Amino acid sequence: MVLPMLTMDTSIPMLLPSTSIPRPLSHPHLEWTPKRYLSDPQPPPMDDARVLEQEMAAARQLQDGKAVKKTRPRRTVDFNAGMGRWNILRKHRPNSTYVPSMRPAPPFVIDLLPPIAYPANSSTSLCTKFIHTSTNKIRCPVNVVTWTPEGRRVLTGSTSGEFTLWNGLTFNFETILQAHDSAVRAFQFTHSGSFLASADQNGIIKYFQPNMNNLTAWAGHREAIRGLSFSPDDRRFATASDDSTIRIWSFEESREESVLTGHGWDVKCVEWHPSKGLLVSGSKDNQIKFWDPRTGAVLSTLHQHKNTIQGLAWSPNGNLVASASRDQTVRVFDIRAMKEFRILRGHKKEVCSVTWHPVHPILVSGGSEGAVLHWDLGGPEPTNMQSVTQPRATLSQAHDSNIWSMAFHPMGHLFVTASNDHTTRFWSRERPGDATSVFSGGGEKPPEIIDMSGQDDEDDAMVPGFSYGGTNKWWGKDEDAVVGLGDNGYTQRAPFSGDDPMGSDDFIPGFGTSDNLGGGAGPSGVAPKQSGPLPGQEEMWTADSRGESRGEDWGNRRGGWTGRGRGYNPNGARRGRY
């Protein structure tokens, strides 16, 4: 019912009850007005002793000839994904499906729950917000990365044979260990989290405890081991090698149980089904094979790819398997019907790695052009299987070179990538109300200038991959050829603002300063300017170039670990990672 106007100056009829219309106060002199605390709250004054301590530290740095490093507060990251709030909500919510709706405003960041709280909302699992870049002082390509079972740390394995532990909350350096004498190619924790098995370029397999104590080592293959995967009960594990075989080992006895032969070329990856006695492997012969680990028989062979299969990943429920290939496609197969489920085209160059989100049907792939693509497979199946499926989110400049390995945090709110550009990068979910992002996906945001404050305290530069010339859309392994060669040769990187082309620090993406490069790199110890992607891993870090150029003792700085010297070898064979 339309009520008559009540002391309003407008002629628009009012559709509200009369009690909701504000009226002037009948006694204005009784209106309360605040008399105290009229100004905004101010931060507490800094302690004089602390100010004096900071000034003395700056003076000592100047005496040592070092530039005074600015103190910057760390950016806000949802470290624990709101697990405490989620546990409280589960006890007090009115029904089993109740979840408070998110609102696009910064104050509602505290209401953002872990991905498991939003089973029907995959947008809460798109880890596209850049957090941090972690880089070792001695820089070399990072081949494999994984989260420790409890999710507190990140373990990386590099071409130098080192394990590096990074803190999973502050993303800074914790410790380093010379684990292998050659490049680490694969490792995996047991499902129980009690042990770590790793394999290297020389075919050596090693066991480690979670405290990085080495238990045993033996030669498992004649050539490099490219893949390693544990059975669901942790009693056995499988290894894939360049000698064209897959071997199944008894974990407790370190004994070979069977050898699976059937691939016609190097086997690049092998993955054990998360709950069944089933193996899947991918090879340089372009084939994906399914194996019965009990009999060693080939159950099925898929021929859809046109080039080397470089990565495989089972979905958490074990119904789907995703494959990444050098033919620039990612393919998803449904093993229940043994049919091709999706064809994902979006990478401009070969696809190097692939992984699944632990909660939502999101697949993430990394390419040799440095792009990270998020694919949402929860939607309806396209009617035309040959149609191009658009990625849900794209990070076109996540890295400067091949992305060899990726891993989600066990809760699914953080994401880590390892690349041939010598860096390990951390990503998190976008925040509601963030002015630089679009939480629902599909937007673009400008590149970010961040502080590389990883293990190297002297680094203070722009992150490679977030160059001024490109934007980040929200939302190769070399065999015999050179990766990244276009129609007109390599593409020259435009110099960053502040680059000095005539100076002694000739910028190479992923290198920073030239302090850690060995001889043979020019009169000032600087490698020549690189056009396009970085050289292959084994050109940069060949076996005969280790141990000559670094003579410093790491025992004084890294708790007693004795490092191995490494140098830059400009004349090494251009073989890439493979």
C-alpha positions as CSV (number, residue, x, y, z in Angstrom):
1,M,0.0,0.0,0.0
2,V,1.4,3.4,-0.9
3,L,1.6,5.6,2.1
4,P,1.2,9.4,1.9
5,M,4.3,11.6,2.0
6,L,5.5,12.5,5.4
7,T,7.4,15.8,5.5
8,M,9.5,14.8,2.5
9,D,10.5,17.3,-0.2
10,T,10.3,14.9,-3.0
11,S,7.2,13.9,-4.9
12,I,8.1,10.2,-5.3
13,P,5.7,8.0,-3.3
14,M,7.3,6.2,-0.3
15,L,6.9,2.4,-0.1
16,L,8.2,2.1,3.5
17,P,6.3,2.1,6.8
18,S,6.1,5.4,8.6
19,T,8.3,4.2,11.4
20,S,11.3,3.8,9.1
21,I,11.3,7.5,8.0
22,P,14.0,9.4,9.9
23,R,12.6,12.4,11.8
24,P,14.5,15.4,13.3
25,L,15.3,15.3,17.0
26,S,12.7,16.9,19.1
27,H,15.4,18.0,21.6
28,P,18.6,19.0,19.7
29,H,20.4,20.2,22.8
30,L,20.3,16.6,24.2
31,E,22.1,15.1,21.2
32,W,25.4,13.5,22.3
33,T,28.6,14.6,20.6
34,P,32.0,13.0,21.3
35,K,34.5,15.2,23.2
36,R,37.6,12.8,23.4
37,Y,39.5,10.6,21.0
38,L,38.6,12.7,18.0
39,S,41.8,11.9,16.1
40,D,42.6,8.6,14.3
41,P,44.6,6.0,16.3
42,Q,48.3,6.5,16.0
43,P,51.0,3.7,16.0
44,P,52.9,3.3,19.3
45,P,56.1,5.3,19.6
46,M,59.2,3.3,18.7
47,D,61.5,2.5,21.6
48,D,64.7,4.7,21.7
49,A,66.9,1.6,22.2
50,R,65.5,0.0,19.1
51,V,66.0,3.2,17.1
52,L,69.6,3.3,18.3
53,E,70.2,-0.4,17.5
54,Q,68.9,0.2,13.9
55,E,71.2,3.2,13.4
56,M,74.2,1.2,14.7
57,A,73.4,-1.7,12.3
58,A,73.1,0.7,9.4
59,A,76.5,2.3,10.4
60,R,78.1,-1.1,10.5
61,Q,76.8,-1.9,7.0
62,L,78.2,1.3,5.7
63,Q,81.6,0.5,7.2
64,D,81.6,-2.8,5.5
65,G,80.9,-1.2,2.2
66,K,77.4,-2.5,1.8
67,A,74.3,-0.5,0.9
68,V,71.9,0.0,3.7
69,K,69.0,-2.4,3.1
70,K,65.5,-0.9,3.5
71,T,63.2,-2.5,6.0
72,R,59.9,-3.5,4.3
73,P,57.0,-5.2,6.0
74,R,55.9,-8.5,4.6
75,R,52.8,-8.6,2.5
76,T,49.7,-10.2,4.0
77,V,49.3,-13.8,3.0
78,D,46.6,-16.3,4.2
79,F,49.2,-18.5,5.8
80,N,46.8,-20.9,7.4
81,A,43.9,-20.5,5.1
82,G,41.4,-19.8,7.9
83,M,41.5,-23.3,9.3
84,G,40.8,-22.1,12.8
85,R,37.7,-20.2,11.7
86,W,36.6,-23.2,9.6
87,N,36.8,-25.6,12.5
88,I,34.8,-23.3,14.8
89,L,32.2,-22.8,12.1
90,R,31.8,-26.5,11.6
91,K,30.8,-26.8,15.2
92,H,28.3,-23.9,15.3
93,R,26.8,-23.7,11.8
94,P,23.1,-24.3,11.6
95,N,23.4,-27.1,9.0
96,S,26.0,-29.2,7.4
97,T,26.1,-27.2,4.1
98,Y,26.1,-23.6,5.6
99,V,29.0,-21.4,4.5
100,P,29.0,-17.6,4.9
101,S,29.0,-15.9,1.6
102,M,32.1,-13.9,0.6
103,R,31.9,-10.2,0.0
104,P,34.2,-8.2,-2.3
105,A,35.7,-6.0,0.4
106,P,39.0,-6.1,2.3
107,P,37.5,-6.4,5.8
108,F,36.0,-9.8,4.8
109,V,39.5,-11.3,4.2
110,I,39.2,-12.8,7.7
111,D,36.1,-14.7,6.5
112,L,37.9,-16.4,3.7
113,L,37.8,-20.1,4.5
114,P,40.1,-22.9,3.2
115,P,39.2,-24.4,-0.2
116,I,37.6,-27.4,1.4
117,A,34.9,-25.2,2.7
118,Y,33.8,-24.3,-0.8
119,P,33.2,-27.6,-2.6
120,A,31.2,-26.0,-5.4
121,N,33.3,-22.8,-5.8
122,S,36.5,-23.5,-7.6
123,S,37.5,-19.8,-7.8
124,T,38.7,-20.0,-4.2
125,S,41.5,-22.3,-5.3
126,L,43.0,-20.3,-8.2
127,C,46.5,-19.5,-6.8
128,T,47.3,-16.5,-9.0
129,K,48.6,-13.9,-6.5
130,F,52.3,-13.7,-6.5
131,I,53.9,-13.8,-3.0
132,H,57.6,-14.4,-3.1
133,T,60.6,-15.5,-5.1
134,S,63.2,-17.7,-3.4
135,T,66.7,-18.1,-4.9
136,N,69.8,-19.8,-3.7
137,K,73.1,-17.8,-3.6
138,I,74.6,-20.3,-6.0
139,R,72.0,-20.2,-8.7
140,C,71.1,-23.2,-10.9
141,P,67.9,-24.7,-12.4
142,V,65.4,-26.1,-9.9
143,N,64.1,-29.5,-11.2
144,V,61.7,-30.8,-8.6
145,V,59.7,-29.2,-5.8
146,T,57.3,-30.6,-3.1
147,W,55.7,-29.7,0.2
148,T,56.7,-31.6,3.2
149,P,53.9,-33.8,4.5
150,E,52.9,-31.5,7.3
151,G,52.8,-28.5,5.0
152,R,55.3,-26.3,6.9
153,R,58.2,-26.3,4.5
154,V,59.0,-26.6,0.8
155,L,61.7,-28.9,-0.4
156,T,63.4,-28.3,-3.8
157,G,66.0,-30.4,-5.7
158,S,68.3,-28.6,-8.1
159,T,70.7,-29.4,-11.0
160,S,73.6,-28.9,-8.6
161,G,72.5,-32.0,-6.6
162,E,71.3,-29.9,-3.6
163,F,68.2,-30.1,-1.5
164,T,67.0,-26.7,-0.2
165,L,64.4,-26.3,2.5
166,W,62.2,-23.1,2.4
167,N,59.9,-22.0,5.1
168,G,56.3,-22.5,4.1
169,L,55.0,-19.4,6.0
170,T,57.7,-16.7,5.5
171,F,59.1,-18.4,2.3
172,N,62.7,-17.7,3.3
173,F,65.7,-20.0,3.3
174,E,66.1,-22.5,6.1
175,T,68.8,-25.0,5.2
176,I,70.7,-26.6,2.3
177,L,72.1,-30.0,1.8
178,Q,74.4,-31.5,-0.8
179,A,72.2,-34.6,-1.3
180,H,73.5,-36.0,-4.6
181,D,76.6,-35.8,-6.7
182,S,74.6,-35.0,-9.9
183,A,71.4,-33.3,-10.8
184,V,68.3,-34.3,-8.7
185,R,65.7,-35.5,-11.2
186,A,62.9,-36.9,-9.0
187,F,61.9,-37.3,-5.4
188,Q,58.8,-38.1,-3.4
189,F,57.7,-38.5,0.2
190,T,56.0,-41.7,1.3
191,H,52.3,-41.3,1.9
192,S,52.9,-41.8,5.6
193,G,55.5,-38.9,5.5
194,S,58.2,-41.0,7.3
195,F,60.7,-41.2,4.4
196,L,61.9,-39.4,1.3
197,A,63.2,-41.3,-1.8
198,S,65.2,-39.3,-4.4
199,A,66.9,-40.1,-7.7
200,D,69.5,-38.3,-9.8
201,Q,71.1,-37.9,-13.2
202,N,73.5,-40.9,-12.7
203,G,70.7,-43.3,-11.8
204,I,71.4,-43.3,-8.0
205,I,68.5,-43.8,-5.6
206,K,68.7,-42.5,-2.0
207,Y,66.5,-42.7,1.1
208,F,66.2,-39.8,3.5
209,Q,64.5,-39.3,6.8
210,P,62.4,-36.1,7.3
211,N,65.4,-34.5,9.1
212,M,67.4,-35.1,5.9
213,N,69.5,-37.9,7.3
214,N,70.7,-40.1,4.5
215,L,69.9,-43.8,5.1
216,T,71.1,-45.6,2.0
217,A,72.1,-45.2,-1.6
218,W,72.5,-47.6,-4.5
219,A,72.6,-47.5,-8.4
220,G,69.1,-48.2,-9.6
221,H,69.5,-47.5,-13.4
222,R,72.3,-47.2,-15.9
223,E,71.0,-43.8,-17.0
224,A,69.2,-40.8,-15.6
225,I,66.1,-41.5,-13.5
226,R,63.3,-39.2,-14.6
227,G,60.3,-40.3,-12.4
228,L,59.7,-41.9,-9.0
229,S,56.4,-42.8,-7.4
230,F,55.3,-44.8,-4.4
231,S,52.5,-47.4,-4.2
232,P,49.5,-46.6,-2.0
233,D,50.8,-48.7,0.9
234,D,54.4,-47.4,0.6
235,R,55.8,-50.9,0.4
236,R,57.0,-50.4,-3.2
237,F,58.0,-47.6,-5.5
238,A,58.5,-47.4,-9.3
239,T,61.2,-45.5,-11.2
240,A,61.3,-44.5,-14.8
241,S,64.6,-44.0,-16.6
242,D,66.3,-42.9,-19.9
243,D,67.3,-46.6,-20.3
244,S,63.7,-47.2,-21.6
245,T,62.7,-49.3,-18.6
246,I,60.5,-48.9,-15.5
247,R,61.7,-50.7,-12.4
248,I,59.6,-51.7,-9.3
249,W,61.5,-51.8,-6.0
250,S,60.8,-53.1,-2.6
251,F,61.1,-50.1,-0.3
252,E,62.2,-51.9,2.9
253,E,64.7,-54.2,1.2
254,S,65.9,-51.8,-1.5
255,R,65.6,-54.7,-3.8
256,E,64.5,-54.7,-7.5
257,E,61.3,-56.8,-7.9
258,S,60.6,-56.4,-11.6
259,V,61.5,-54.6,-14.8
260,L,58.8,-53.3,-17.1
261,T,59.9,-53.1,-20.7
262,G,57.7,-51.9,-23.6
263,H,58.5,-48.3,-24.3
264,G,60.6,-47.7,-27.4
265,W,62.5,-44.7,-26.0
266,D,63.4,-42.8,-22.8
267,V,60.7,-43.1,-20.1
268,K,60.2,-39.5,-18.8
269,C,57.6,-40.0,-16.1
270,V,55.8,-42.7,-14.1
271,E,52.9,-42.4,-11.6
272,W,51.3,-45.0,-9.3
273,H,47.6,-44.9,-8.9
274,P,46.6,-43.3,-5.6
275,S,44.6,-46.3,-4.4
276,K,45.0,-49.2,-6.9
277,G,47.6,-51.5,-8.3
278,L,48.0,-49.5,-11.5
279,L,50.9,-47.7,-13.1
280,V,50.9,-45.1,-15.9
281,S,54.1,-44.0,-17.7
282,G,54.9,-41.5,-20.5
283,S,57.8,-41.8,-22.9
284,K,59.7,-40.0,-25.6
285,D,58.1,-42.5,-28.0
286,N,54.9,-40.3,-27.6
287,Q,53.0,-43.1,-25.9
288,I,51.2,-43.4,-22.5
289,K,51.1,-46.9,-21.2
290,F,49.2,-48.4,-18.3
291,W,50.8,-51.3,-16.4
292,D,49.9,-54.1,-14.0
293,P,52.7,-53.9,-11.4
294,R,52.1,-57.5,-10.3
295,T,52.6,-59.2,-13.7
296,G,54.4,-56.4,-15.5
297,A,51.9,-56.6,-18.4
298,V,50.9,-53.6,-20.5
299,L,47.1,-53.1,-20.0
300,S,46.6,-50.3,-22.5
301,T,48.5,-47.9,-24.7
302,L,47.3,-44.3,-25.6
303,H,48.7,-42.8,-28.8
304,Q,46.9,-39.4,-28.8
305,H,50.0,-37.2,-28.2
306,K,52.3,-36.3,-31.1
307,N,55.5,-35.6,-29.1
308,T,57.3,-36.5,-25.9
309,I,55.2,-36.9,-22.8
310,Q,56.9,-34.9,-20.1
311,G,54.6,-35.1,-17.2
312,L,51.7,-37.2,-15.8
313,A,49.4,-36.7,-12.8
314,W,46.5,-38.7,-11.3
315,S,43.5,-36.8,-10.0
316,P,43.0,-37.2,-6.3
317,N,40.1,-39.6,-6.8
318,G,42.1,-41.7,-9.3
319,N,39.5,-41.5,-12.1
320,L,41.4,-39.1,-14.4
321,V,45.0,-38.9,-15.5
322,A,46.5,-35.7,-17.0
323,S,49.4,-35.7,-19.4
324,A,51.7,-32.8,-20.5
325,S,53.5,-33.1,-23.8
326,R,55.9,-31.3,-26.0
327,D,53.1,-31.1,-28.6
328,Q,51.9,-28.0,-26.6
329,T,48.7,-29.8,-25.3
330,V,47.5,-31.1,-22.0
331,R,45.2,-34.1,-22.3
332,V,43.0,-35.6,-19.7
333,F,41.9,-39.3,-19.9
334,D,39.1,-41.0,-18.0
335,I,40.4,-44.5,-17.1
336,R,37.0,-45.8,-16.3
337,A,36.1,-45.7,-20.0
338,M,39.7,-45.4,-21.2
339,K,38.7,-42.4,-23.4
340,E,40.0,-38.9,-23.9
341,F,38.1,-36.6,-21.5
342,R,39.5,-33.2,-22.4
343,I,42.0,-31.6,-24.7
344,L,43.5,-28.4,-23.2
345,R,45.2,-26.1,-25.7
346,G,46.6,-22.8,-24.4
347,H,50.3,-23.1,-24.2
348,K,52.4,-21.4,-26.8
349,K,55.3,-23.8,-26.4
350,E,55.8,-27.3,-25.0
351,V,54.2,-28.2,-21.7
352,C,56.7,-29.3,-19.1
353,S,54.7,-30.1,-15.9
354,V,51.2,-30.7,-14.7
355,T,49.5,-31.1,-11.3
356,W,46.0,-31.3,-9.7
357,H,44.5,-29.3,-6.9
358,P,43.9,-31.5,-3.8
359,V,40.3,-30.4,-3.4
360,H,38.7,-28.9,-6.5
361,P,38.8,-30.2,-10.1
362,I,41.4,-27.7,-11.1
363,L,44.4,-28.8,-13.2
364,V,47.5,-26.5,-13.4
365,S,50.1,-26.8,-16.2
366,G,53.4,-25.2,-16.7
367,G,55.1,-24.5,-20.0
368,S,58.6,-23.8,-21.4
369,E,57.5,-20.2,-22.2
370,G,57.2,-19.6,-18.4
371,A,53.4,-19.6,-18.3
372,V,51.2,-21.2,-15.7
373,L,47.7,-22.1,-16.8
374,H,44.8,-23.0,-14.5
375,W,42.1,-25.3,-16.0
376,D,38.7,-25.8,-14.4
377,L,37.4,-29.2,-15.3
378,G,34.3,-29.0,-13.1
379,G,32.1,-27.4,-15.8
380,P,30.1,-29.2,-18.5
381,E,31.9,-31.2,-21.1
382,P,32.3,-29.4,-24.4
383,T,30.2,-30.8,-27.2
384,N,33.1,-30.6,-29.7
385,M,36.2,-32.4,-28.3
386,Q,38.4,-30.6,-30.8
387,S,37.3,-27.1,-29.6
388,V,39.9,-25.0,-27.8
389,T,39.2,-25.1,-24.0
390,Q,39.9,-21.7,-22.5
391,P,42.0,-21.7,-19.2
392,R,40.2,-20.4,-16.1
393,A,43.3,-18.3,-15.1
394,T,46.5,-17.5,-16.9
395,L,49.9,-16.3,-15.6
396,S,51.6,-15.6,-18.8
397,Q,54.9,-14.4,-17.2
398,A,55.1,-16.5,-14.1
399,H,58.8,-17.5,-14.9
400,D,61.4,-16.6,-17.5
401,S,62.0,-20.2,-18.6
402,N,60.8,-23.8,-18.4
403,I,58.6,-24.7,-15.4
404,W,59.9,-28.1,-14.4
405,S,57.8,-28.8,-11.4
406,M,54.8,-27.5,-9.5
407,A,53.0,-28.5,-6.2
408,F,50.0,-27.4,-4.3
409,H,49.9,-27.1,-0.5
410,P,48.1,-30.0,1.1
411,M,45.2,-27.6,2.0
412,G,45.2,-26.1,-1.5
413,H,45.5,-22.4,-0.6
414,L,49.2,-22.0,-1.6
415,F,51.1,-23.0,-4.8
416,V,54.8,-23.3,-5.6
417,T,56.6,-23.5,-8.9
418,A,60.2,-24.5,-9.7
419,S,61.8,-23.3,-12.9
420,N,64.8,-23.4,-15.2
421,D,65.3,-19.7,-14.5
422,H,66.9,-20.7,-11.1
423,T,64.0,-19.5,-9.0
424,T,61.3,-21.0,-6.8
425,R,58.1,-18.9,-6.6
426,F,55.2,-19.0,-4.3
427,W,51.6,-18.1,-5.2
428,S,48.4,-17.7,-3.1
429,R,44.7,-17.2,-3.6
430,E,43.5,-13.7,-4.5
431,R,42.0,-11.7,-1.7
432,P,38.4,-10.4,-1.6
433,G,38.4,-6.6,-2.3
434,D,42.0,-6.6,-3.5
435,A,42.3,-3.6,-5.8
436,T,44.9,-5.3,-8.0
437,S,42.9,-8.4,-8.7
438,V,39.6,-9.7,-9.9
439,F,38.5,-12.4,-7.5
440,S,36.0,-13.9,-10.0
441,G,38.7,-14.3,-12.7
442,G,39.0,-13.0,-16.2
443,G,40.6,-9.6,-15.6
444,E,44.1,-8.2,-16.1
445,K,46.4,-6.6,-13.7
446,P,49.7,-4.7,-14.2
447,P,53.0,-6.3,-13.3
448,E,54.2,-6.0,-9.8
449,I,57.6,-4.7,-8.6
450,I,58.6,-6.8,-5.6
451,D,61.5,-7.3,-3.3
452,M,63.5,-10.5,-3.9
453,S,64.4,-11.2,-0.3
454,G,65.1,-14.8,-0.4
455,Q,68.3,-16.5,0.8
456,D,70.5,-13.9,-0.9
457,D,70.4,-10.8,1.4
458,E,72.0,-8.6,-1.2
459,D,69.3,-9.1,-3.8
460,D,67.0,-6.1,-4.3
461,A,65.7,-6.2,-7.8
462,M,62.6,-6.5,-9.8
463,V,61.3,-10.1,-10.2
464,P,62.2,-11.6,-13.6
465,G,59.0,-12.5,-15.4
466,F,57.1,-9.4,-14.3
467,S,58.6,-7.1,-16.9
468,Y,57.3,-3.7,-17.7
469,G,56.3,-4.8,-21.2
470,G,53.6,-7.3,-20.3
471,T,50.6,-7.9,-18.2
472,N,49.5,-10.8,-16.1
473,K,46.0,-12.0,-16.8
474,W,44.1,-12.9,-13.7
475,W,42.2,-15.5,-13.6
476,G,61.9,-27.0,-22.9
477,K,63.1,-29.8,-21.9
478,D,65.7,-29.9,-24.7
479,E,66.5,-33.2,-26.4
480,D,68.7,-32.3,-29.3
481,A,67.3,-29.0,-30.4
482,V,67.4,-25.5,-28.9
483,V,64.3,-24.6,-27.0
484,G,62.6,-21.2,-27.6
485,L,63.7,-20.6,-31.2
486,G,61.1,-18.6,-33.0
487,D,60.6,-17.9,-36.7
488,N,63.2,-15.1,-36.6
489,G,65.5,-16.7,-34.0
490,Y,65.6,-15.7,-30.3
491,T,63.5,-12.8,-29.0
492,Q,65.5,-10.1,-27.3
493,R,64.3,-9.0,-23.9
494,A,63.7,-5.3,-23.6
495,P,65.9,-3.9,-20.9
496,F,64.3,-3.0,-17.5
497,S,64.2,0.6,-16.4
498,G,67.5,1.2,-14.7
499,D,69.5,-1.4,-16.6
500,D,72.9,-0.2,-17.5
501,P,73.9,-1.9,-20.8
502,M,77.4,-0.5,-20.5
503,G,77.8,-1.5,-16.8
504,S,79.5,-4.6,-15.4
505,D,76.2,-6.2,-14.3
506,D,74.8,-7.4,-17.7
507,F,71.3,-8.5,-16.8
508,I,70.3,-12.1,-17.5
509,P,66.8,-13.1,-16.4
510,G,67.1,-15.2,-13.2
511,F,70.7,-14.2,-12.5
512,G,70.7,-10.8,-10.9
513,T,74.4,-9.8,-10.2
514,S,77.4,-11.6,-11.6
515,D,79.1,-12.3,-8.3
516,N,78.3,-16.1,-8.4
517,L,79.3,-16.8,-12.0
518,G,82.5,-18.5,-12.6
519,G,85.2,-17.8,-15.2
520,G,84.9,-17.9,-18.9
521,A,82.1,-15.4,-18.9
522,G,83.8,-12.3,-20.2
523,P,86.3,-9.8,-18.9
524,S,84.2,-8.8,-15.9
525,G,83.1,-12.3,-15.0
526,V,79.6,-11.7,-16.5
527,A,77.9,-14.1,-18.9
528,P,77.0,-12.6,-22.3
529,K,73.5,-11.2,-22.6
530,Q,71.0,-14.0,-23.3
531,S,68.4,-13.7,-26.1
532,G,65.2,-15.6,-25.4
533,P,65.0,-18.4,-22.8
534,L,67.9,-19.4,-20.6
535,P,70.3,-22.1,-21.9
536,G,69.5,-25.7,-21.0
537,Q,70.3,-27.0,-17.6
538,E,73.2,-29.1,-18.5
539,E,74.8,-26.4,-20.5
540,M,74.8,-24.2,-17.5
541,W,75.8,-27.0,-15.0
542,T,77.7,-29.8,-16.7
543,A,79.3,-32.5,-14.7
544,D,82.9,-31.5,-15.5
545,S,82.3,-27.8,-14.6
546,R,81.4,-28.6,-10.9
547,G,84.0,-28.1,-8.2
548,E,86.4,-25.7,-9.9
549,S,85.2,-22.2,-9.4
550,R,83.9,-21.8,-5.9
551,G,86.4,-22.2,-3.2
552,E,84.6,-20.7,-0.2
553,D,83.7,-22.8,2.8
554,W,80.0,-23.0,3.4
555,G,80.6,-24.3,6.9
556,N,80.9,-20.8,8.4
557,R,77.5,-19.7,7.0
558,R,75.3,-22.8,6.6
559,G,75.7,-24.8,9.8
560,G,78.6,-27.0,8.7
561,W,77.5,-28.1,5.2
562,T,80.4,-28.2,2.9
563,G,79.3,-27.1,-0.6
564,R,80.6,-28.2,-4.0
565,G,82.0,-25.7,-6.3
566,R,80.2,-24.9,-9.5
567,G,81.1,-22.7,-12.5
568,Y,79.5,-21.3,-15.6
569,N,80.5,-23.4,-18.7
570,P,79.7,-21.4,-21.8
571,N,81.0,-24.2,-24.0
572,G,79.0,-27.0,-22.6
573,A,76.8,-29.2,-24.8
574,R,73.4,-27.7,-25.4
575,R,71.3,-30.7,-24.2
576,G,68.9,-28.9,-21.9
577,R,67.3,-30.9,-19.0
578,Y,67.0,-34.0,-21.2
